[in-house]
Amino acid sequence: MNYIHDTIAHLKQTSPAQCEFYQAVEEVLESLEPILENSADYQKNAIIQRLVEPERQIMFRVPWVDDDGNIHVNKGYRIEFNSSLGPYKGGLRFHPSVNASIIKFLGFEQIFKNALTGLPIGGGKGGANFDPKGRSDSEIMRFCQSFINELYRHIGPTTDVPAGDIGVGAREIGYMFGQYKRLTGRYDGAFTGKSLLWGGSLARKEATGYGAVYFANYMLQDNDDSLKGKRCLVSGAGNVAIYAMEKLYQLEAKPITCSDSSGTLYHESGIDVALVKKLKEGARESLAVYLETHSDAKYIACADYPSDGHAVWRFVADAAFPCATQNELTEADARTLISNGCILVCEGANMPSTKEAVDVLLAAKIAYGPGKAANAGGVATSQLEMAQNASMQMWTFEEVDTKLQQIMKNIFDTASNTAAEFDQPGNLVLGANIAAFRRVADAMIEQGVV
Ligand code: GLU
């Protein structure tokens, strides 16, 4: 339809060189076709034109001094994308690949993901092109403090609530919260993903990975199947991947791979999650070190990856959980998964499948859980953390986990019912995008032209 073409053409002109952002927008707009065609209201209110333009984009300099006294300058970002459903909510990513396109694609996805949770949270995202790899603890602290020296004036428990993402975990949130508190004099829920010692929520750390696996199980249950006994490929070795693997074991499935920025680990008898946790959460070591304990495992260095994709998706398995980063699953990877008999792809990461890969997965009609639905458990549990902070309560692990399961079930039901309503049963991309869009767009209309 014309509006997709026109919107993308306009974005290319007004926001040049942001290919990841165009990719995220294109995917959403394509699936909105059936609802936009029949709604003069959405067109009259210029909902699409307003949706793709962030309400506010903050870009700033982050200067800091390393341990040898050298001065570095990074780029900091916070994109406050859409606040129709609540305060801006979304993580901060510290990674050398971060630029305006990456943060905008993540912020755009976040609007829809947050809407799907059914909770009162708007969409935002931020970060910096800072590489934490190899940096000392004091360097990380100084970077976080410098980052907050600018960002503190824009955030707060009812305005914008950052959390973690790639390169930002409880340690970084701690340093950022400390500096926020010092500058504002306030002790409030301006961040989520906090330490359990001072305002964090039980089960927040586990929530994204656990949530993605719950979502996968709901998809399978819909076909009278379950994860029990399934061999699973997982990519990544961060927070999402680790707790996805943990939950897979709890549901009697077997994760046989994981990966990091230098290579892929394959362990036929099942990944030793306790060891991966120790390597990654403790010493922050490469997965290659895993072989010192398990000599029967295999490690494939990045240099030996296939030229058209990622080694992790080339192993034979029943299910795949991309839990690392964007565009890590290519068209060739998708074809290999399907020809190897894979029946489910469930995304723990944000936009891990390329557009061509998504087309292949949808055409094959396997169970495909798009990230904005399947990985929404993290941000949903962040909202549960906000609720606990605002009411000065602390819920038990079981209470939070039960709510998380219910939220993931609701997201699955909403996406699945919406797909059926629009005559595309099983197409959760379409179902998730339309259901989320309706909630955001209707709120925008009710709030007027702002
Ligand atoms: N970074 C996570 C995401 O992509 C979590 C965001 C949050 O908890 O605010 O959804």
Residues whose N, C-alpha, C, O or C-beta is under 5 A from the ligand:
A	BS01	LIG	K89 G90 G91 V161 A163 G164 D165 N375 G378 V379 S382
